[in-house]
Each structure stands twice: as C-alpha cells, then as structure tokens.
C-alpha cells in the first residue's frame, strides 16, 4: 500500500477503537481472517490451512504467507484495504448493537413508550428509541386495534434470540405494564408509601389490584384512584378505555380480603374452609349479579386474586329458584293448552271441510238423476 493510505488506515483504525470501544487486536484478527478468505476466493483450490495472513496495526500493510514464504500477489494491498474497511464497519455495527442491547438489558422489567412501525405477520414491530422491539401476538391485547405510527406504552419483558439475532420483546398483556403505569401515575406507589400487594388481569377486559399502606394517614385506594378518579382514568386511557380497573384494599384478615375482592358487591358474608382453600360467600339476591359479574368474571378474578375457590350463594336463592320453577311450570301449562286449542281448531276445520265435500257430492248426484 502507498504510505499515505497506510497512515490513514492506522489513524482510522485507532480512532474507531477509541471512539467505539472496539478492541484493536480483535478487529485486526478478524481482518486477517477476512483477508485470507479474500485471497482464497482469488485462488480457488488452495489448502487454506497452510496459509496465513498478517496485518501491521501501525502501517496497515497486509501480507500472505505460505508457511514461512511470502506469497503476497502484486496489487493485493488494494484488496486488503477494501476488506479491512468492510470488516471494521461490520465490527462497528456489531459493537453498537451490543452496546444498545446491553443498555436495554438494564431496562427489562420497566415500562417504556413506543410507536408502531410496521407489521411482521401477526407480530408488531415497535420503535422504542435506539432500537426496535417485537410484540408477538401472544403479548397483544386481543380486542385492541393497532395501526402504523400509533403511540403505545409497553412493558419490556425480555431479550431473546430471534431469527436475526437478539431482539427486545415488548408486551401489552403483562401484569408488569399495569404495575408500571401505577408507578408512573401515582407518586405514592413510586415512592413506596403505597404497596401493590397483588394484581390479576384479563387484558382488555378487567383487572383487580390489591393495594396496602403501612403509613398512617395514607388511604391506599384513594391515592390510586386520585381526585375525581383522575389517576385511575389516566391508566385506563392507556388501554384505550377497554380495561376496567377495580382497586381494593388488601387486608390481613382473609374474610375481609375476599369481601373486598368481590367489589362492587358490598353486603357480603364470608365463611372460610382453610383446609379446602374454599370460601363460601353469601350475598343479598339483589347483589348476586354484581358479585358474580358478567360470565362469572368478577368472582373468577376475585378467586385468582385471593387464592381461594369462591362459591357464591344468594341469601334468598332457594325461594327464588322455586319461584322460577313455578313460572316455568305455568309457562309449560300455557304452552300445552295453546297447542291443544290449535289442534282442536284444526280438527274442527278438517271436519267442516269433509262435511262440505260430502254435501257437494250429494248435490251432483241429484242433478245427474
């Protein structure tokens, strides 16, 4: 190589090493292997194991040796320079990606803002700042609609090996997203004055969050709800208003905790079977539908939140059941009576029709006579 090119090479190599944090010896070793591969490409059929390449880190001069003999072809310096440039750039990209992933590894388990870039089959690719994240279909809220340039708050769940190397995985269904939103919107939670004891979600539908504060003068539920519900409404809006959030106060007393978990039902009586981990709950008939919830959702979430199997009965349920049974019997009797009336009228119509036919036949016979 000309002296000017060699000095530029050395300067560029050292500058890259200093600015990017790339180890010079690692880069040189990689470049030497790449130069050797380039030499083999121009000389097919050689036993590459018998050859070696050297690259002077000060001068940038590249040489090819067959055992101890210098077999560097004329003009090979240009090829070596191009190869070195490509390898160094590749190393820079790899090092930058590694540094970015190292940064995001420290942010796993946190909430971050992102924007929908594109769709890759059922998966969504998000712009999360320095890099992209993938949101698989399993981490998407099923009834939430997504579109390009949509801004979303997501939970960074993990970094995993993908088809194109390591990739950051984002989630909208994780409990961590809801916990992170509470920390962001409620200062008492982020400062540790209010503790989230437990939470359970059916993403895009409903959540229950149990909160507790050991400090006197702090209402944990009121702190999370906010004045006129402003704090919890801000969290609900992050889910496009799809997910309702029930905030309850965690209690050491299991009976009280289960009663709180069945909110919005209020007048609840609880009996506990500790051995079977079962709670028998009695509620007034007018609150039975509230306690059970639509398709059993309220009692299902309460059961998961408390860890107890919950069986609910209405306090006046037997009488209600009897009344319903009586109504059903009456309806059946009415239906049977109506069917009998219809059948009777049909018989009468058939009888009238047959009588008319007989009369007509007799009239024709008399005329013929």
HELIX and SHEET records of a PDB file:
HELIX    1   1 UNK A    3  UNK A   20  1                                  18    
HELIX    2   2 UNK A   24  UNK A   42  1                                  19    
HELIX    3   3 UNK A   48  UNK A   50  5                                   3    
HELIX    4   4 UNK A   76  UNK A  105  1                                  30    
HELIX    5   5 UNK A  137  UNK A  139  5                                   3    
HELIX    6   6 UNK A  175  UNK A  185  1                                  11    
HELIX    7   7 UNK A  187  UNK A  190  1                                   4    
HELIX    8   8 UNK A  220  UNK A  225  1                                   6    
HELIX    9   9 UNK A  227  UNK A  229  5                                   3    
HELIX   10  10 UNK A  230  UNK A  238  1                                   9    
HELIX   11  11 UNK A  254  UNK A  261  1                                   8    
HELIX   12  12 UNK A  285  UNK A  287  5                                   3    
HELIX   13  13 UNK A  288  UNK A  292  1                                   5    
HELIX   14  14 UNK A  294  UNK A  296  5                                   3    
HELIX   15  15 UNK A  297  UNK A  306  1                                  10    
HELIX   16  16 UNK A  317  UNK A  368  1                                  52    
SHEET    1   A 3 UNK A  51  UNK A  55  0                                        
SHEET    2   A 3 UNK A  62  UNK A  66 -1                                        
SHEET    3   A 3 UNK A  69  UNK A  70 -1                                        
SHEET    1   B 6 UNK A 111  UNK A 120  0                                        
SHEET    2   B 6 UNK A 123  UNK A 127 -1                                        
SHEET    3   B 6 UNK A 132  UNK A 135 -1                                        
SHEET    4   B 6 UNK A 165  UNK A 171  1                                        
SHEET    5   B 6 UNK A 151  UNK A 162 -1                                        
SHEET    6   B 6 UNK A 111  UNK A 120 -1                                        
SHEET    1   C 3 UNK A 195  UNK A 202  0                                        
SHEET    2   C 3 UNK A 206  UNK A 212 -1                                        
SHEET    3   C 3 UNK A 244  UNK A 249  1                                        
SHEET    1   D 3 UNK A 268  UNK A 273  0                                        
SHEET    2   D 3 UNK A 278  UNK A 283 -1                                        
SHEET    3   D 3 UNK A 309  UNK A 314  1                                        
END                                                                             
